[in-house]
Amino acid sequence: MAPPAERSVRVSKRLTPPDAIAVLGSGNMGSGIAQACAQAGFPVRVRDLTEAQIARGRGIIESTLDGALRRKKITPAQRAEILGRIHFTTDLGEAVRGTQLVIEAVFEEESVKKAVFEEAGPHLGPETIVATNTSSLSVSRLATHVPEPSRFAGLHFFYPAPINKLLEVVGGDATRPEVLATLERFAYDLRKIPIRTKDSAGFCVNRFFVPYMNEATRIAEDGLGSWATIEEVGREVTGAAHGPFEIMNLTGPTIAHHACQSLADAFGPFYDPTDLLEEQTEKKVPWDWRASEVEPARKPAIRARFEGAIWGIATRLVEEGVASAEAVETGAAVGLRWKNTPFAQINAVGVPRAYECVQEFARRWEAAFPVSADLKARAERKEHDWPIQLVRLERKESVAWVLLDRPAALNSLNTETFHQLHATFRTLAHDPSVRAVVLAGAGPVFSAGADVAEMSTKSVAEARAFGFLGQEVCRAIEEFPAPVIALVEGYALGGGLELALSADLIVASETARVGLPEATVGIHPGLGGASRLTRLIGRARTKYVLFTASPLSAREAERFGFVVRTFPEERAREETQALAAQIATRAPLALSWVKTVVNHATESPIEGALRLEGESASHTFGTWDRTEGMAAFLARRPPKFEGR
């Protein structure tokens, strides 16, 4: 397993309540965005042109909250609090002045958006970030209508905005990286899962989702099967609750038609809406797919058409640099709720077979449907799987951040994650420039634990192998030559906490929750969590954690003694980086050797432990670092350790 590619860490400002947010537009999307922000605790100012439009927007929010109240998702008090955070106005200056973020959510027409931006411009603060909720327009082109394009980006919310967890974060040509980082963190604060995409028509998800719906109508036009057959095959291919016709019934064929036309304008005739979709849009009637019968014999040909379209576009998205394969998978799983995501589908059949399918599909379109050169090359090399990185490596000077990056599954630990973690730590162990490592989640969740979906299908022998693989990974972290800090945000449960316990230090955000709840599903920890926790806090407290199987707060874990520091949520990453950077300035050989001494002291009789400590300390006197350290001390200057 190859280690993940490295990227630099950028620390950015964080938007947190009571930072004010303006939402321009109170239609279906604007009202939904305002509600999502208010639910996260932000004060929101919603602006629209007339009192009638405002009344409609307020009504949408109230209706949505009433539904949540009936389903007992919120209490009457919470409903009142959310509504109390939203202020409606027709005065654009009142809405925008003093806000840290302005989200435009007006009609999907460039001239309309341009007018809004130009009117808002004089009221924007010097550091205000402006975002557009476009699903099809160029972010870079829209940026030319705001005073400072470097603080402009796309935030593509998915309908319904208060519920759908996906948020596409789109950078324009001029967007500063720290602005994208701030918006990505803001997405997490809204309890959403962000994916970064390039400024390209359709961005990531609509680029393959819209053609999937259009292809359903094209298959029907070509007479390959009944509407009911096409609908059923669509559900089978994607693993979604609804097929393409039912989705268009829920959203309206007009939206699909408009999206197809936008993509066709950018990419050519393959994306053109079909005559059947045109006809259905004009009629403004739902697809009556239930009136026909399913024809099993016709399913394979229909499946091949869907797969060719989805796989061909997904691999092109990666090749064009619009989105990573990981972003495609997250977008499909979170935004569309597909159980069978595009690259998972490819890996299920193997890359060579997927290439054959895409090539066959592309023949009828020639240059209008280019086949990914990367897909072809991987097929020729007979690679079975398209690699999906579940572990990301980022660097800031001498500190390496190892990030669990499986957001759709809350960073749950499966076999592939363990393999990638192991490969990452093996690679870093041979890099002398790494003086400290932070193990964390890519987003604000460390890990929900072992992947129950994978675990539930394992035999006793397979579960045993999985447990020992996890132990091997934890041991590699425990024996890593440089100090390792586990940063727990959100929560670290089950295998997630066991993984954190293999680090030298655990720090946590004040809102984090940790625990070993395995007994609630009929098992107990097997990656070393029970053993390591006992060594840290003793038998009685470990049994309390295991027997109750209830999560502890970060403060409780700190009092128990296995979390060493807690930080305010909004500063947890910055504080952890500062701690790791401080540790990274110390003599690396001394830290590596004393780490071995401390670990050995918990496992050996005192005589052996003292002997090892004395021998190890004496060895430090033979290092260049010792000479440099003492010379620097006497000269009253900072030492420059080299690890030799």
C-alpha positions in Angstrom: 0.0 0.0 0.0 1.5 3.3 -1.1 1.6 6.1 1.4 -0.7 9.1 0.8 0.4 12.2 -1.1 1.5 15.1 1.1 -0.1 18.5 1.2 0.8 21.6 3.3 -1.2 22.5 6.3 -2.8 26.0 6.3 -4.1 27.5 9.5 -7.1 29.7 8.8 -9.6 31.9 10.6 -12.6 30.1 11.9 -16.2 31.4 11.6 -17.9 30.8 15.0 -20.9 32.2 16.7 -21.5 35.0 17.4 -20.0 35.8 14.0 -23.0 37.0 11.9 -23.9 35.5 8.5 -26.0 37.2 5.8 -28.1 35.1 3.4 -29.3 37.0 0.3 -32.5 35.3 -0.9 -35.2 33.6 1.0 -36.4 31.1 -1.5 -36.2 27.3 -1.0 -32.4 27.3 -0.9 -31.9 30.6 0.8 -34.4 29.8 3.6 -32.8 26.3 4.0 -29.3 27.7 4.2 -30.4 30.3 6.8 -32.0 27.5 8.9 -28.8 25.3 8.6 -26.7 28.2 9.9 -29.1 29.1 12.7 -29.3 25.5 13.8 -25.5 25.6 14.2 -25.8 28.6 16.5 -25.0 31.5 14.1 -27.0 34.7 14.0 -28.4 35.0 10.5 -29.7 38.0 8.6 -31.9 37.0 5.6 -32.6 39.6 3.0 -35.1 39.5 0.2 -36.8 42.1 -2.0 -40.4 42.2 -0.6 -42.2 41.5 2.5 -44.2 38.8 0.7 -41.1 37.0 -0.3 -39.8 37.3 3.3 -43.1 35.9 4.6 -42.8 32.9 2.3 -39.2 32.3 3.4 -40.1 32.5 7.0 -43.0 30.1 6.4 -40.7 27.6 4.7 -38.4 27.6 7.8 -41.3 27.3 10.2 -42.8 24.5 8.3 -39.5 22.6 8.2 -39.0 23.1 11.9 -42.6 22.0 12.7 -41.9 18.8 10.8 -38.7 18.2 12.9 -40.8 19.0 16.0 -43.4 16.4 15.1 -40.6 13.8 14.5 -39.2 14.7 17.9 -35.9 15.8 16.3 -36.0 19.1 18.2 -37.9 20.5 21.2 -40.2 23.5 21.2 -37.5 25.4 23.0 -34.9 24.6 20.3 -37.4 25.6 17.6 -37.8 29.0 19.3 -34.0 29.4 19.6 -33.4 28.6 15.9 -36.1 31.1 14.8 -34.8 33.7 17.3 -31.4 33.6 15.6 -32.9 34.6 12.2 -33.6 38.2 11.3 -35.5 39.0 8.1 -35.1 42.4 6.3 -35.6 44.0 2.9 -32.6 46.3 3.6 -29.5 44.8 2.0 -27.2 47.2 3.9 -28.7 46.1 7.2 -28.3 42.5 6.2 -24.7 42.7 5.1 -23.0 45.3 7.3 -20.8 43.7 10.1 -21.1 40.1 8.8 -18.2 37.8 8.5 -19.8 35.7 5.7 -22.3 36.6 3.0 -24.0 33.7 1.2 -25.9 34.6 -2.0 -28.8 32.3 -2.8 -30.9 34.1 -5.5 -32.1 32.9 -8.8 -29.7 30.9 -10.9 -29.1 33.6 -13.5 -25.8 35.5 -13.7 -27.4 38.9 -14.4 -29.5 38.5 -11.2 -26.5 37.5 -9.1 -24.4 40.3 -10.6 -26.9 42.9 -9.5 -27.0 41.5 -6.0 -23.2 41.5 -5.7 -22.8 45.0 -7.0 -25.5 46.3 -4.6 -23.9 44.5 -1.7 -20.3 45.6 -2.5 -20.2 48.9 -0.7 -21.5 47.3 2.5 -18.9 44.5 2.7 -16.3 44.6 5.4 -12.5 44.4 4.6 -12.4 40.7 5.6 -15.9 39.6 4.7 -16.0 36.4 2.7 -18.6 36.2 0.0 -20.0 32.9 -1.3 -22.4 32.0 -4.1 -24.7 29.1 -3.8 -24.6 28.4 -7.6 -24.9 24.9 -8.9 -23.9 25.6 -12.5 -22.5 29.1 -13.0 -18.8 29.9 -13.1 -17.5 31.0 -9.7 -14.5 32.7 -11.3 -16.8 34.7 -13.6 -19.1 35.7 -10.7 -16.1 36.8 -8.7 -15.5 39.7 -11.1 -18.7 41.3 -9.7 -17.4 41.6 -6.1 -14.9 44.1 -4.8 -12.4 41.5 -3.7 -12.4 38.3 -5.8 -9.8 36.6 -3.5 -12.4 36.4 -0.8 -15.1 34.9 -3.1 -15.9 31.2 -3.4 -18.7 28.8 -4.2 -20.7 27.0 -1.5 -23.0 24.6 -3.3 -25.6 23.4 -0.7 -27.7 20.4 -1.7 -31.4 20.3 -1.3 -32.9 20.2 1.3 -30.2 22.4 2.8 -31.0 21.9 6.5 -30.9 18.1 6.1 -28.5 17.1 3.2 -25.0 16.8 4.7 -23.0 17.5 1.5 -21.5 20.9 0.8 -19.3 21.5 -2.3 -16.6 24.1 -1.6 -15.6 25.7 -4.9 -12.6 27.9 -5.4 -12.4 30.4 -8.2 -9.3 31.4 -10.1 -8.6 34.2 -7.5 -9.8 32.5 -4.3 -7.2 32.5 -1.6 -6.5 29.0 -0.1 -7.1 30.2 3.4 -10.6 31.3 2.4 -11.4 27.8 1.2 -9.9 26.4 4.4 -12.2 28.7 6.4 -15.3 27.7 4.4 -14.4 24.0 4.7 -14.2 24.3 8.5 -17.4 26.3 8.5 -19.1 23.4 6.7 -18.1 21.1 9.5 -19.5 23.6 12.0 -22.8 23.3 10.1 -22.6 19.5 10.7 -22.0 19.0 6.9 -19.3 17.1 5.0 -17.4 19.4 2.6 -15.7 18.3 -0.6 -13.4 20.6 -2.5 -14.0 21.0 -6.3 -12.5 22.9 -9.1 -14.6 25.7 -10.7 -16.0 23.6 -13.6 -19.5 23.3 -14.9 -21.5 20.9 -12.6 -18.6 20.9 -10.2 -18.3 17.4 -8.9 -21.6 15.7 -8.1 -23.9 17.1 -10.8 -21.3 16.3 -13.4 -22.1 12.6 -13.1 -25.6 12.7 -11.4 -27.3 14.8 -14.1 -26.1 12.7 -17.0 -27.3 9.6 -15.1 -30.8 11.0 -15.1 -30.5 12.1 -18.7 -29.2 8.7 -19.7 -32.3 7.1 -18.3 -34.4 9.1 -20.7 -32.0 8.3 -23.6 -32.3 4.5 -22.8 -36.0 4.8 -22.9 -35.8 6.7 -26.3 -33.6 4.0 -27.6 -36.2 1.3 -26.7 -33.9 -0.7 -24.5 -36.5 -1.3 -21.8 -39.6 -0.1 -20.1 -39.5 2.9 -17.8 -40.1 0.5 -14.8 -37.1 -1.6 -15.9 -34.9 1.5 -16.3 -36.0 2.7 -12.9 -35.2 -0.6 -11.2 -31.8 -0.9 -12.8 -31.0 2.6 -11.7 -31.8 1.7 -8.1 -29.7 -1.5 -8.4 -26.7 0.3 -9.9 -26.6 3.1 -7.4 -28.0 1.4 -4.4 -30.3 4.4 -3.8 -33.8 4.4 -2.5 -35.1 6.0 -5.8 -34.3 5.5 -9.4 -33.8 8.3 -12.0 -37.4 8.8 -12.9 -38.6 9.0 -9.3 -35.8 11.4 -8.5 -37.0 13.7 -11.3 -40.5 13.4 -10.0 -39.4 14.6 -6.6 -37.3 17.5 -7.9 -39.2 18.3 -11.1 -38.0 17.5 -14.7 -37.4 21.2 -15.3 -34.4 21.2 -12.9 -32.9 18.2 -14.7 -33.5 19.8 -18.1 -31.9 23.1 -17.0 -28.9 21.3 -15.5 -28.4 19.2 -18.7 -28.4 22.3 -20.8 -25.8 24.0 -18.6 -23.5 21.0 -18.9 -24.1 20.8 -22.6 -23.1 24.4 -23.0 -19.8 23.6 -21.3 -19.0 20.1 -22.5 -20.9 19.4 -25.7 -23.6 17.2 -27.2 -23.4 14.2 -24.9 -24.9 16.3 -22.1 -27.7 17.7 -24.3 -31.2 17.0 -22.7 -33.0 14.3 -24.7 -36.1 15.0 -26.7 -38.0 12.9 -24.2 -36.8 15.0 -21.3 -37.7 18.2 -23.3 -41.2 16.8 -23.9 -41.7 15.9 -20.2 -40.5 19.3 -19.1 -43.0 21.0 -21.4 -45.8 18.8 -20.2 -44.9 19.4 -16.6 -46.2 16.0 -15.5 -44.4 13.3 -13.5 -42.9 10.2 -15.1 -45.4 7.4 -14.9 -42.9 4.7 -14.6 -45.1 2.5 -12.4 -47.5 2.0 -15.3 -45.1 -0.4 -17.0 -43.7 -3.8 -16.1 -40.1 -4.7 -15.2 -38.4 -6.8 -18.0 -35.6 -8.8 -16.4 -34.0 -9.9 -19.6 -33.4 -6.3 -20.6 -31.6 -5.4 -17.4 -27.9 -6.2 -18.4 -27.9 -3.8 -21.4 -29.4 -1.0 -19.4 -27.0 -1.6 -16.6 -24.1 -1.4 -19.0 -25.3 2.0 -20.2 -25.6 3.4 -16.7 -22.3 2.1 -15.7 -20.5 3.3 -18.8 -21.8 6.9 -18.3 -21.2 7.1 -14.5 -17.7 5.4 -14.6 -16.6 7.4 -17.6 -17.5 10.7 -16.2 -16.2 9.9 -12.7 -12.8 9.0 -14.0 -12.7 12.1 -16.2 -13.5 14.3 -13.2 -10.3 13.0 -11.5 -8.2 13.3 -14.7 -9.4 16.9 -15.2 -8.5 17.8 -11.6 -12.1 18.8 -10.9 -12.3 16.6 -7.9 -10.4 13.7 -6.3 -11.7 10.2 -6.4 -12.3 10.5 -2.7 -14.5 13.6 -3.3 -16.5 11.8 -5.9 -17.1 8.9 -3.5 -18.1 11.3 -0.7 -20.3 13.3 -2.9 -22.2 10.2 -4.1 -22.5 8.7 -0.7 -23.4 11.8 1.3 -25.1 14.0 -1.2 -26.9 11.4 -3.3 -27.1 8.7 -0.7 -25.8 6.1 -3.1 -24.7 2.9 -1.4 -22.8 1.9 -4.6 -20.5 4.9 -5.2 -18.7 5.2 -8.6 -15.2 4.1 -7.7 -16.5 1.4 -5.4 -18.5 0.1 -8.4 -15.3 0.2 -10.5 -13.3 -1.7 -7.9 -16.1 -4.3 -7.5 -15.6 -5.4 -11.2 -12.0 -4.4 -11.5 -10.4 -1.6 -13.5 -9.9 -3.6 -16.7 -13.5 -4.6 -16.9 -14.6 -1.0 -16.1 -12.4 0.3 -18.9 -14.0 -2.1 -21.4 -17.5 -0.9 -20.3 -16.6 2.8 -20.6 -14.9 2.2 -24.0 -18.0 0.4 -25.3 -20.2 3.2 -24.1 -18.0 5.9 -25.6 -18.0 4.4 -29.1 -21.4 5.9 -30.0 -20.2 9.4 -28.9 -16.6 9.4 -30.2 -14.9 12.7 -29.3 -18.0 13.9 -27.4 -17.3 11.4 -24.6 -13.6 11.2 -24.1 -12.3 8.2 -22.1 -9.9 8.9 -19.2 -6.3 8.2 -20.2 -5.7 7.3 -16.6 -8.4 4.7 -16.6 -6.9 3.2 -19.8 -3.4 3.2 -18.4 -4.5 1.5 -15.2 -6.4 -1.1 -17.2 -3.4 -1.8 -19.4 -1.3 -2.3 -16.2 -4.1 -4.7 -15.1 -4.6 -2.9 -11.8 -7.7 -4.2 -10.2 -8.6 -1.3 -7.8 -8.6 2.4 -8.4 -6.8 3.7 -5.2 -9.0 5.6 -2.7 -7.0 7.4 0.0 -8.6 7.0 3.4 -5.6 8.4 5.2 -4.1 11.8 4.2 -0.7 13.2 5.1 -0.1 16.9 5.6 3.1 18.6 6.6 3.9 21.8 8.5 7.6 22.1 8.8 8.8 19.3 11.0 5.4 18.2 12.2 3.5 15.6 10.1 -0.3 15.4 10.4 -1.8 11.9 9.7 -5.5 12.5 9.0 -8.2 9.8 8.9 -10.2 10.9 5.9 -13.3 8.8 5.5 -16.0 11.4 6.3 -19.0 9.6 5.0 -18.3 6.8 7.5 -17.3 9.1 10.3 -13.7 7.8 9.9 -14.7 4.3 11.0 -11.8 1.9 10.7 -11.9 -0.8 8.1 -9.2 -3.1 6.7 -8.1 -0.7 4.0 -7.8 2.2 6.6 -5.5 0.1 8.7 -3.3 -0.8 5.8 -3.0 2.8 4.7 -2.3 3.9 8.3 0.4 1.2 8.6 2.0 2.3 5.3 2.0 5.9 6.3 3.7 5.4 9.6 6.3 3.1 8.1 7.1 5.8 5.5 7.3 8.5 8.1 9.6 6.4 10.3 12.3 6.7 7.7 12.0 10.4 7.3 14.5 12.2 9.7 12.8 15.6 9.0 9.7 14.4 10.9 10.2 15.4 14.6 6.6 15.0 15.7 3.3 13.5 14.4 -0.3 14.5 15.0 -2.9 11.8 14.4 -6.3 13.3 13.9 -9.5 13.2 11.7 -9.5 15.3 8.5 -12.7 16.8 9.8 -14.0 17.4 13.3 -14.4 13.7 14.2 -11.5 11.5 15.2 -13.2 8.1 14.6 -16.5 6.4 15.3 -14.7 3.1 15.8 -14.4 -0.1 13.8 -16.6 -0.2 10.7 -19.6 -2.2 11.9 -20.8 -2.7 8.4 -17.6 -4.5 7.5 -17.3 -6.3 10.9 -20.9 -7.6 10.9 -20.1 -9.9 7.9 -16.9 -11.4 9.3 -16.4 -14.9 10.6 -14.7 -15.6 13.9 -11.4 -16.2 12.0 -11.8 -13.0 9.9 -12.6 -11.0 13.0 -9.5 -12.4 14.7 -7.3 -11.4 11.7 -8.8 -7.9 11.7 -8.1 -7.5 15.4 -4.5 -8.5 15.1 -4.1 -6.2 12.0 -5.4 -3.4 14.2 -3.0 -4.3 17.0 -0.1 -4.3 14.5 -1.0 -0.8 13.4 -1.4 0.4 17.0 2.0 -1.1 17.9 3.6 0.7 14.9 2.3 4.0 16.2 3.3 3.2 19.8 6.9 2.3 18.6 7.2 5.2 16.2 10.6 6.8 16.8 9.2 10.4 17.2 6.5 11.5 19.6 2.9 11.0 18.4 0.0 13.2 19.6 -3.6 12.0 19.0 -6.0 15.0 18.7 -9.5 13.9 19.5 -12.3 16.1 18.1 -15.9 15.2 18.0 -15.5 11.7 19.4 -13.2 8.7 19.5 -15.2 5.6 20.2 -14.3 1.9 20.3 -11.5 1.2 17.9 -11.1 5.0 17.4 -10.1 5.4 21.1 -7.9 2.3 21.0 -6.1 3.9 18.1 -5.7 7.1 20.0 -4.4 5.2 23.1 -1.5 3.9 21.0 -0.2 7.5 20.7 2.2 9.0 23.2 -0.2 11.8 24.2 -4.0 12.3 23.7 -5.2 15.9 23.6 -8.9 16.8 22.9 -11.2 19.6 22.2 -13.4 20.5 25.1 -16.5 19.2 23.3 -15.0 15.8 22.5 -16.5 12.5 23.7 -14.4 9.3 24.2 -15.3 5.8 25.2 -15.2 2.0 24.6 -18.8 1.0 23.9 -18.1 -2.5 22.5 -20.1 -4.2 25.2 -23.3 -2.6 23.7 -22.9 -4.7 20.6 -21.8 -7.9 22.2 -18.0 -7.7 21.9 -15.1 -6.1 23.8 -12.0 -4.1 22.8 -9.5 -6.2 20.8 -6.9 -3.7 19.4 -5.2 -3.2 22.8 -7.5 -0.6 24.2 -8.3 -2.5 27.5 -4.6 -3.2 28.1 -3.3 0.2 27.3 -6.0 2.0 29.2 -5.3 -0.2 32.3 -1.6 0.8 32.2 -2.7 4.5 32.0 -5.5 4.8 34.6 -5.5 1.5 36.5 -7.9 -1.5 36.7 -10.8 0.1 38.5 -11.3 3.1 36.2 -10.7 1.0 33.1 -13.4 -1.5 34.2 -15.7 1.5 34.8 -15.2 2.7 31.2 -15.6 -0.9 29.8 -18.5 -2.0 32.0 -20.7 1.1 31.6 -19.8 1.4 27.9 -20.8 5.0 28.1 -18.8 7.9 26.5 -16.8 10.2 28.8 -16.5 14.0 28.2 -13.0 15.3 27.4 -12.8 16.8 30.9 -13.8 13.5 32.5 -11.1 11.7 30.4 -8.6 14.4 31.5 -9.5 13.8 35.2 -9.2 10.0 34.6 -5.7 10.6 33.3 -5.6 9.4 29.7 -6.3 12.8 28.1 -3.4 15.1 29.0 -4.8 18.4 27.7 -8.2 19.9 26.6 -8.4 22.8 24.3 -11.3 25.1 23.3 -13.0 23.6 20.2 -12.3 26.6 17.9 -8.5 26.5 18.8 -7.9 22.7 19.1 -5.9 22.4 15.9 -3.8 25.5 16.4 -3.0 24.5 20.0 -2.1 21.0 19.0 0.1 22.3 16.2 1.8 24.6 18.7 2.4 21.7 21.2 3.7 19.5 18.4 6.0 22.3 17.1 7.4 22.8 20.7 8.1 19.1 21.0 9.7 19.1 17.6 12.4 21.6 18.8 13.7 19.1 21.4 16.6 16.7 20.7 15.1 13.9 18.5 17.4 11.1 19.6 16.8 11.9 23.2 13.1 11.9 22.8 13.1 8.7 20.8 15.3 6.9 23.4 13.4 8.2 26.4 10.1 7.2 24.7 11.4 3.6 24.7 12.5 3.9 28.3 9.0 5.1 29.4 7.2 2.5 27.4 9.5 -0.2 28.8 9.1 1.0 32.4 5.4 0.0 32.3 6.2 -3.5 31.2 9.4 -4.4 33.2 10.5 -4.9 36.8 12.0 -1.8 38.3 15.6 -3.2 38.2 15.5 -3.7 34.4 13.7 -0.4 33.8 16.4 1.5 35.8 19.2 -0.3 34.0 17.7 0.6 30.6 17.2 4.2 31.6 20.8 4.6 32.8 22.3 3.0 29.7 20.1 5.1 27.4 20.9 8.3 29.2 24.6 7.6 28.9 24.3 7.0 25.1 22.9 10.5 24.7 26.3 11.8 25.8 27.9 10.4 22.7 25.6 12.3 20.3 26.3 15.5 18.4 22.9 16.8 19.7 24.2 16.6 23.3 27.3 18.7 22.4 25.1 21.2 20.5 22.5 21.4 23.3 24.9 22.1 26.1 26.9 24.6 24.0 23.7 26.4 23.2 22.7 26.4 26.8 26.0 28.0 27.9 25.8 30.5 25.0 22.2 31.3 25.9 20.9 30.6 22.4 18.3 28.2 21.0 19.9 24.8 20.1 19.7 23.4 16.5 19.4 19.7 16.9 20.1 17.4 13.9 19.3 14.0 15.3 22.9 12.7 15.3 
